[in-house]
Amino acid sequence: MLNIVRPRFPKLDQIGDAFGGALVSGNVTNNGPYVRAFEEALSEYLGVPTICFSSGQAALMTMLAAAGVEGGNVICPSFTFAATPHAVVWAGARPVFADIDPHTLTIDVDDVESRITDQTRAILGVDSYGICCDYDALDELGRRYRIPVLYDSAASFGSVYKDKLSGGFGNAQIFSFHATKPFSTMEGGCLSTRDPVLLEAAKRIRNFGQEDNGDCRYSGLNGKMMEICAIIGREQLKAWPTDLASRRNAAFSLYEAVLLPHPGLAAMDCMPVWLYAPIYIQNWNLSRDEVIAALARMGIMARKYYTACHKMTAYRAFDFELPVTEQIAREVIALPVYSDMTQTEIDTIASALVSIKNGEV
Ligand SMILES: *Cc1c(COP(=O)(O)O)cnc(C)c1O
């Protein structure tokens, strides 16, 4: 069975000594030596100050609070994992959903601009499947309207935008290191920012909002990464260049073999990490759901990612109409991409899709 994800972790003997040492010393969390070393390695790799979190979601909630979002509206896409609007609600704000660009599947910059009001507290872009938002255009929009621009880059650790690694764009970005994401520490995440004030606030919020003198300026949370996760993360970083190259090779081979070019793939300013390889089912003899079922019969798990969040029970009362999001959410299939995908596995998925498309199965 080719599962939708296949996490790749270091072997126990690569991390056993470090973890054993942490257990013996009792230094297992609260910004321990391995977390600090991992943060240093991440900051160097991404080229921007970076701090670790217990999850991508904790980093996302912290980023919104550290950027001063408290009430008001936050403009974000509906075509994303539900974690994105949920974090907006936990910040006490209301998500204002914007449509996406059908070529990049990321938030449509003109639609974002049309939704800016005096209630807008932030723009929150999402790097769908690891495809970068149009960072330059959104950052410019934020500067023009004096609104913070934040990125839920949960899926795009390692993605490259116009020759620069994702990480230093907008006012801040967060990444997820969950087991389903390309780069994983089991559970975990990080926040990157060039803004020293935002960084300092994020550090406080991550630790219950506590100041050195015991006072709390922010109603913080517990977002601290455990040492075991940082120990794994440091090992993962060593294998990362190879993993990244193999993910890109897998995604491109799939697109090439299936001759289903992702619209605009060639024109994108981004070299994604490919959390999944999205394809559209348009003008096939089968519906999208039938294609997923046919793939499952052939031992390949594909998913309907993403579902439009504005249609979910939690959000549908807001009554947004987002034609591009709605159409793509009906047609898209997320295909698996692994950090250690073999050529045989790539060929299996590609030939399965070709035979389904040609009505041979
Ligand atoms: C995975 C994901 C999150 C949540 O990250 P966790 O590490 O699982 O908490 C948030 N936003 C998006 C877009 C994601 O894909």
The ligand as a Gaussian input file, in Angstrom:
#p B3LYP/6-31G(d) Opt

LIG

0 1
 C       -0.072000      21.008000       9.276000
 C       -0.620000      22.362000       9.176000
 C       -0.839000      23.155000      10.322000
 C       -0.683000      22.624000      11.723000
 O        0.612000      22.183000      12.034000
 P        0.775000      21.131000      13.235000
 O        2.260000      20.998000      13.373000
 O        0.119000      19.863000      12.822000
 O        0.156000      21.731000      14.441000
 C       -1.279000      24.451000      10.154000
 N       -1.516000      24.962000       8.924000
 C       -1.343000      24.240000       7.807000
 C       -1.599000      24.862000       6.476000
 C       -0.893000      22.912000       7.897000
 O       -0.741000      22.194000       6.782000

